Amino acid sequence: YKPEPAEEVEEEKQVEEPEVVEEPAEEVIKYSASELSYETEVVGDDLEIPWEIVPLPDGRILVTERPGRVVILGKGEIFRVNDVEHTGEAGLLGAVLSPGFEEDNYIYLYYTYRSGSGLFNRVSRFVLEEDTLKDEVYILDRIPGARFHNGGRIKFGPDGMLYVTTGDAQETSLSQRLDSLAGKILRMNPDGSIPEDNPFEGSLVYAYGLRNPQGLSWHQITGELYASDHGPNSQDEVNHILPGKNFGWPIVTCTASDERFEDPLVCYSEYTMAPSGVAFLPMEELLESPLYVAGLRGNMLMRLDLDEEGRLLGREELFTDL
């Protein structure tokens, strides 16, 4: 008997996977905001009470002038808001581009107007086209106005909502009234309707108890809102804005340690700062989150250094010879 030869079994070849070597992440070297250096450059002149600066996607810069003019630097006036009532500190104030500007060309303006014997403020939406504004649509009307204390800053937040600052219209009691739009920070959908998640049901009010807030900016890490507010004489504030909170005006100013009210992040009680625009500088290389505050009567730019949770670390006065 002769046995059959065994079948040859071909061994499967094991294909070895190449070893993946991960490149070490490039270390970001961080430094303090106190080490920053600055250069100044004049980008526009011959302006009459410029109030808002809006960079356009094409690199040009749009500016509002309080008497009612909309200007593009290097080109001149492109539009005049005819309804503007320029009196005292009232007039054409804030401006902001729609988050979808490159598709819809929407720009929002905040301005004071007269109706009968009274002054009011309005948020309107326009279309910026062929270097002019057209197709005005009223987004929010009849915000209480006066010669002074009109607020006027408008910004879109990280949540896509439109935030609006309003002053107390020289009637201090309005700031504490939730049925009034005065002395508040308002939050609305881009069409002016009330978001379902606002802190007060059926209301545009996001925060109240403010005197004349004129600056809005969001912390780049926490995403939370900070705002400047003009105090009486001195006692100007920068506040960490939380939804539904009361910031005390006119009952208290600056730090009151009263549990009914929110204390400010910073209070300038030793001199009049008159804080207006505010802006965070989003730089990954910085150890801090610097918030820059423009001082109108303080004639300076103030830098507030915040940590990653929004707590104040320090401050520095810049450009004190403005």
BELKA-V486439 format. One record per backbone hydrogen bond with DSSP energy under -0.5 kcal/mol. NH is the residue of the N-H (numbers start at 1). CO is the residue of the C=O. Records with the same first field share a line. If there is no record, write none. Layout:
NH = CO  CO
This chain:
3 = 1
9 = 7
10 = 8
11 = 9
14 = 12
15 = 13
16 = 14
21 = 19
22 = 20
29 = 27
30 = 28
31 = 285
35 = 32
36 = 33
43 = 41
49 = 47
51 = 64
52 = 64
54 = 62
56 = 60
59 = 56
62 = 54
63 = 71
64 = 52
65 = 69
66 = 49
68 = 65
69 = 65
70 = 79
71 = 63
72 = 76
73 = 61  71
75 = 72
76 = 72
78 = 70
79 = 70
81 = 68
82 = 80
84 = 81
85 = 112
86 = 84
87 = 85
89 = 147
90 = 87  147
92 = 66
93 = 91  110
94 = 152
96 = 108
98 = 106
101 = 98
103 = 100
104 = 100
105 = 101
107 = 126
108 = 96
109 = 124
110 = 94
111 = 122
112 = 91
113 = 120
114 = 83
115 = 118
118 = 115
120 = 113
121 = 143
122 = 111
123 = 140
124 = 109  122
125 = 137
126 = 107
127 = 134
128 = 105  126
129 = 127  132
132 = 129
134 = 127
137 = 125
139 = 123
140 = 123
143 = 121
145 = 119
152 = 165
155 = 163
157 = 161
160 = 157
162 = 188
163 = 155  161
164 = 186
165 = 153
166 = 184
168 = 211
169 = 149
171 = 168
174 = 171
175 = 172
176 = 173
177 = 174
178 = 176
180 = 177
183 = 167
184 = 181
185 = 207
186 = 164
187 = 204
188 = 162
189 = 193
192 = 189
198 = 195
200 = 205
201 = 199
203 = 200
206 = 185
207 = 185
208 = 245
209 = 175  183
210 = 183
213 = 166
214 = 228
215 = 228
217 = 226
219 = 224
223 = 219
225 = 241
226 = 217
227 = 239
228 = 215
229 = 237
230 = 212
233 = 231
234 = 232
235 = 268
236 = 268
237 = 229
238 = 266
239 = 227
241 = 225  239
242 = 240
244 = 206
245 = 242
247 = 208
249 = 209
251 = 248
252 = 248
256 = 254
259 = 257
261 = 258
262 = 246
265 = 238
266 = 238
268 = 236
269 = 267
273 = 271
276 = 294
279 = 292
281 = 290
282 = 280
283 = 281
286 = 283
287 = 31
289 = 306
290 = 288
291 = 304
292 = 279  290
293 = 302
294 = 277
295 = 300
296 = 274  294
297 = 273
298 = 273
299 = 295
300 = 295
301 = 318
302 = 293
303 = 316
304 = 291  302
305 = 303  314
306 = 289  304
307 = 311
310 = 307
313 = 305
314 = 305
316 = 303
318 = 301
322 = 299  319
